[in-house]
């Protein structure tokens, strides 16, 4: 028997094990569309509920106030882990009394300083554009190097302590938000005897976001806590250079918790342009996010600063493209130096009844000539 089953894998029925795996994978993907659409931070809430008895108990038997209090403690644990990774443990913030206050600058000095700031901003924008071009060249070089099958040692990873602390921070934030918005499996036998998990099918999933519903003060607190946890996850992912995961965390805020979160829009814009391989479409989407954020918070300096930077980069890129491709698509001119026209004056009007035009175009009208339209 040699039956081709391209939908389930390559080869033929001579390799039944491969096809069996392919068929099972195809069947599971149809049953897990909703599950596969969840970001990792939300998928993990199903496992936190299974592995942490306290979280499972609070979800089903605890009051909303109890869940909020536990969520805040978990969030604080995440903050501590984030500080550890950032090397901020033990640092003391400066108090107003310890800060020196400079005298107000005179108008003339202020004008000079303003001009200097503007000059430096222009230099920074120019250097950032040069850096972006260098990164693009580096990406091309890395691609060519990979194609030549040269083994390159990967760059050293972040310190294990720092990376572990960042991952612990994400877990704490996921657990905190997962007390108020989570997914669970209603199938009682969804775990195997060895503790591993069976396929998680959509028909057995239940999403609970009831803590965020309503207009009461506790619902408002719940929304605020979930939003801050998701945004902190986005911040940690930025430190890990995991920009797709960072973007997914911001998407969760904007899609399911707070559609008008300025910080979520701002961080999603950062995530869109974070990769060195970001395309013009990514930058345009980031600019759109920042426009929306600027409408919601016109005085936000971070939003306006990044928006100006990206729009400036876009204008420079467009100017560079126009300069690079200028003249490549100019319309050509009609050739009129036909050897059959030697010694004759060029026609001033393109009249098909003019013998000179007919000779140039090599057309031959009938006895009646060409009738005017």
C-alpha positions in Angstrom: 0.0 0.0 0.0 1.4 3.4 -0.9 -1.3 6.1 -0.1 -0.2 9.7 -0.1 -1.5 11.7 2.8 0.0 15.1 2.3 -2.4 16.7 4.8 -0.9 14.8 7.6 2.8 14.7 6.7 5.3 13.7 4.0 5.9 10.2 2.8 3.4 7.3 2.4 1.7 4.7 4.5 5.0 2.9 4.6 5.7 5.1 7.6 2.5 4.6 9.7 3.9 6.1 12.9 4.7 9.4 11.3 1.2 9.6 9.8 -0.5 8.6 13.0 1.3 11.5 14.8 0.4 13.8 11.9 -3.3 12.8 12.0 -3.4 13.3 15.8 -1.8 16.7 15.5 -4.3 17.7 12.8 -7.3 16.5 14.9 -6.0 18.2 18.1 -5.5 21.5 16.3 -9.2 21.5 15.3 -10.2 20.9 18.8 -7.9 23.5 20.4 -8.5 26.6 18.3 -9.6 28.7 21.3 -6.8 27.4 23.5 -4.1 28.1 20.8 -5.5 31.6 20.5 -4.7 32.4 24.1 -1.3 34.1 24.9 1.1 32.2 27.1 0.4 34.5 30.1 -3.3 33.4 30.0 -2.6 29.8 29.2 -0.4 29.5 32.2 -3.4 30.4 34.5 -4.8 26.9 33.9 -1.6 25.3 35.3 -1.3 27.8 38.3 -4.7 26.7 39.4 -3.8 23.0 39.2 -0.4 23.3 40.8 -1.1 25.8 43.6 -3.8 24.7 46.0 -4.2 28.1 47.6 -4.9 29.8 44.2 -7.4 27.0 43.3 -9.2 27.4 46.7 -9.4 31.2 46.4 -10.8 31.1 42.9 -13.7 28.8 43.9 -14.3 29.6 47.6 -12.6 33.0 48.3 -14.3 36.3 48.3 -13.3 39.0 45.8 -11.7 41.0 48.6 -9.6 38.0 49.6 -8.5 37.4 46.0 -7.6 41.1 45.6 -5.4 41.0 48.8 -3.6 37.8 47.7 -3.2 39.3 44.2 -1.5 42.4 45.6 0.9 40.2 47.7 1.8 38.2 44.6 2.3 41.4 42.6 4.6 42.7 45.3 6.6 39.5 45.1 6.9 40.1 41.4 8.1 43.6 42.0 10.8 42.4 44.3 12.0 39.8 41.8 12.1 42.5 39.1 14.1 44.8 41.4 16.5 41.9 42.1 17.0 41.4 38.4 17.5 45.2 37.8 20.0 45.4 40.7 17.8 47.8 42.7 17.6 45.8 45.9 18.9 47.9 48.8 18.9 51.2 46.9 17.3 54.1 48.6 15.3 56.6 46.6 16.4 60.2 47.0 14.3 62.4 49.2 13.5 66.0 48.4 15.7 67.3 51.3 18.7 65.6 49.8 18.3 67.0 46.3 19.8 70.3 45.4 17.7 72.9 43.7 19.3 75.0 41.0 18.4 78.6 40.5 16.0 79.6 37.7 17.8 80.3 34.5 17.6 83.8 32.9 15.6 84.2 29.7 18.7 84.6 27.5 20.3 81.5 29.1 17.0 79.6 28.8 16.8 80.4 25.0 20.4 79.3 24.5 19.7 76.0 26.4 16.6 75.4 24.4 18.5 75.8 21.2 21.2 73.5 22.5 18.6 70.8 23.5 17.0 71.1 20.0 20.4 70.7 18.4 21.2 67.6 20.5 17.8 66.1 19.7 18.5 66.4 16.0 22.0 64.8 16.4 20.4 61.9 18.4 17.8 61.3 15.7 20.5 61.3 13.1 22.6 58.8 15.1 19.6 56.6 15.8 18.9 56.4 12.0 22.5 55.5 11.4 22.3 52.8 14.1 19.1 51.4 12.5 20.8 51.2 9.1 23.8 49.4 10.7 21.5 46.9 12.4 19.8 46.2 9.1 23.2 45.6 7.5 24.1 43.3 10.4 20.9 41.3 10.0 21.7 40.8 6.3 25.2 39.8 7.2 23.9 37.3 9.8 21.5 35.8 7.2 24.3 35.4 4.7 26.5 33.8 7.3 23.8 31.3 8.3 23.2 30.4 4.6 26.9 29.7 4.3 26.5 27.1 7.0 29.1 28.6 9.2 28.6 27.7 12.8 28.5 30.9 14.9 28.7 30.8 18.7 25.5 32.4 20.1 25.9 35.6 22.0 26.2 35.1 25.8 22.8 35.0 27.5 21.8 37.3 30.3 23.1 36.2 33.7 21.3 33.2 35.1 20.4 35.1 38.2 19.0 38.0 36.4 17.0 35.8 33.9 15.7 33.6 36.7 14.5 36.6 38.6 12.7 38.0 35.6 11.0 34.7 35.0 10.0 34.5 38.7 8.5 38.0 38.3 6.4 37.0 35.3 5.1 33.9 37.2 4.1 36.1 40.2 2.3 38.6 38.0 0.6 35.8 36.1 -0.6 34.2 39.4 -1.8 37.6 40.7 -3.8 38.4 37.6 -4.9 34.7 37.4 -6.8 35.1 40.6 -9.2 37.5 38.9 -9.1 36.4 35.2 -8.2 32.8 34.4 -9.1 29.7 32.3 -9.7 26.3 33.8 -10.4 22.8 32.5 -13.8 21.3 33.5 -12.8 17.8 32.4 -12.1 15.8 35.6 -9.7 13.3 34.0 -7.6 15.7 32.0 -4.4 14.7 33.7 -2.6 11.4 33.1 -1.4 9.1 35.9 2.1 10.4 35.7 1.0 14.0 36.3 1.3 15.1 32.6 -1.6 16.8 30.9 -3.8 15.4 28.2 -4.9 17.4 25.2 -6.7 20.6 26.3 -9.8 20.7 24.2 -11.9 23.9 23.8 -15.1 22.1 24.8 -13.8 21.5 28.3 -12.4 25.1 28.9 -14.1 27.7 31.0 -12.9 31.3 31.1 -13.8 33.3 34.2 -13.5 37.1 34.2 -16.4 37.7 36.5 -14.2 39.7 38.9 -13.8 42.4 36.3 -17.5 42.7 35.6 -19.7 45.5 36.9 -19.0 49.1 37.9 -18.5 48.6 41.7 -15.3 49.7 43.5 -14.0 46.1 43.8 -14.5 45.5 40.1 -12.5 48.7 39.5 -9.7 47.5 41.8 -9.7 44.1 40.0 -9.3 45.8 36.6 -6.6 48.0 37.9 -4.7 45.1 39.4 -5.0 42.9 36.3 -3.9 45.8 34.1 -0.9 46.6 36.1 0.2 42.9 36.2 -0.1 42.5 32.5 1.8 45.7 31.9 4.5 44.6 34.3 4.8 41.3 32.3 5.2 43.5 29.2 8.0 45.4 30.9 9.8 42.2 32.0 9.5 40.8 28.5 11.1 44.0 27.2 14.1 43.3 29.5 14.2 39.8 28.1 14.1 41.1 24.5 11.0 39.0 24.1 9.0 41.5 22.0 6.3 39.2 20.7 5.4 38.2 24.2 5.5 41.8 25.3 3.1 42.8 22.5 0.8 39.9 23.5 0.6 41.2 27.1 -0.4 44.7 25.9 -3.0 43.1 23.6 -4.6 41.4 26.6 -5.0 44.7 28.4 -6.4 46.5 25.4 -8.7 43.6 24.3 -10.0 42.3 27.6 -9.5 44.8 30.4 -9.0 48.5 29.4 -9.3 49.6 25.8 -8.1 53.0 26.7 -4.9 52.2 28.6 -2.3 54.7 27.5 0.6 52.7 28.9 -0.5 49.6 27.1 -0.6 51.5 23.8 2.8 53.0 24.5 4.4 49.7 25.4 2.8 47.9 22.4 4.3 50.6 20.2 7.7 49.9 21.8 7.2 46.1 21.2 6.3 46.6 17.5 9.6 48.4 16.8 11.7 46.6 19.3 13.1 43.9 16.9 15.9 44.9 14.6 14.0 43.1 11.9 10.9 45.4 12.3 9.3 46.4 9.0 7.8 49.7 7.9 4.4 48.2 8.6 5.4 47.6 12.2 6.5 51.2 12.5 3.3 52.4 11.0 1.3 50.3 13.5 3.3 51.7 16.3 2.7 55.3 15.1 -1.0 54.5 15.0 -0.9 53.2 18.6 0.9 56.3 19.7 -1.5 58.6 18.0 -4.3 56.9 19.9 -2.3 57.2 23.2 -1.6 60.9 22.5 -5.3 61.6 22.0 -6.0 60.0 25.4 -3.1 61.7 27.2 -1.9 64.8 25.2 0.6 65.8 28.0 2.4 62.4 28.2 6.0 63.2 27.4 7.0 59.6 26.7 4.2 59.1 24.2 4.9 62.3 22.4 8.7 61.7 22.4 8.4 58.3 20.8 5.8 59.5 18.4 8.0 62.3 17.2 11.0 60.0 16.9 9.1 57.4 14.8 7.5 60.0 12.5 10.9 61.6 12.0 12.4 58.2 11.1 9.5 57.6 8.7 10.1 60.9 6.9 13.8 60.3 6.6 13.2 56.8 5.2 10.7 58.1 2.7 13.1 60.9 1.6 15.9 58.3 1.3 13.7 56.1 -0.8 12.7 59.0 -3.1 16.4 59.8 -3.5 17.4 56.2 -4.2 14.7 55.4 -6.7 14.4 58.9 -8.3 14.4 58.7 -12.1 14.0 54.9 -12.3 10.4 55.1 -13.4 10.4 58.3 -15.5 8.3 58.2 -18.6 10.3 57.8 -21.8 10.1 60.1 -24.8 8.7 59.3 -28.2 11.4 58.5 -30.7 11.0 60.7 -33.8 14.4 60.2 -35.6 12.9 57.7 -38.0 15.4 57.2 -41.0 12.4 57.5 -43.3 11.9 61.1 -42.2 15.5 62.2 -43.2 15.4 65.5 -45.0 11.8 66.2 -44.1 10.5 68.5 -41.4 9.1 66.8 -38.3 5.3 66.9 -38.1 4.1 69.5 -35.6 0.8 67.7 -35.0 0.1 64.0 -34.8 -2.5 63.8 -37.6 -2.9 60.3 -38.9 -3.9 61.7 -42.3 -0.5 63.4 -42.6 1.8 61.2 -44.9 4.8 62.0 -42.7 3.0 60.6 -39.6 1.9 57.6 -41.6 5.4 56.9 -42.7 6.8 57.2 -39.2 4.2 55.0 -37.7 4.1 52.6 -40.6 0.4 52.7 -41.0 -1.5 52.5 -44.3 -5.1 54.0 -44.4 -7.7 52.9 -46.9 -9.0 55.1 -49.8 -11.1 57.2 -47.4 -8.2 58.0 -45.0 -8.8 58.1 -41.3 -12.1 59.6 -40.2 -12.0 62.1 -37.3 -13.6 60.8 -34.1 
